[in-house]
Amino acid sequence: MNQYMLSVWHRGGYPSAEEYASDEMQASFEAVDRFNQKLMDQGAWVFGGGLHEASTATVVRVQDGEVLLTDGPFAEAKEQLGGFWVIQAADLDAALAWAQEATVACANPVEVRPFQEDAG
């Protein structure tokens, strides 16, 4: 089986505390929980998780031989990575089918990317 990353992209920031408590947001959380369970039940689940806001990120990089740490996301963009799943699927078509369910469950765009094959 091949492994794929399903990346969830948040548009325009994260919800406020009030929005998190809304019935609509709670329904989305429940839909994601059901999707996660389906992945597990069908043996496709490898790992997954949601991320804190991009503003909590720290970028570590080397510049002129020195390691630097910078607060904030690496990419300055409206869309930021909000979470992900790593799944096993027979092929890209199967991974895309999972992504279709994922985007409905989390109500955000989902990018599908295959992992590089092990050279060994």
BELVEN-V544092 format. One record per run of one state. SS is the DSSP state (~ for helix, > for strand, _ for the rest). FROM is the first residue (numbers start at 1). TO is the last residue. If there is no record, write none. Layout:
# BELVEN-V544092
ss/from/to
SS/FROM/TO
SS/FROM/TO
This chain:
# BELVEN-V544092
ss/from/to
_/1/1
>/2/11
_/12/16
~/17/21
_/22/22
~/23/41
_/42/44
>/45/50
_/51/53
~/54/56
_/57/57
>/58/63
_/64/65
>/66/71
_/72/78
>/79/89
_/90/91
~/92/106
_/107/108
>/109/114
_/115/120
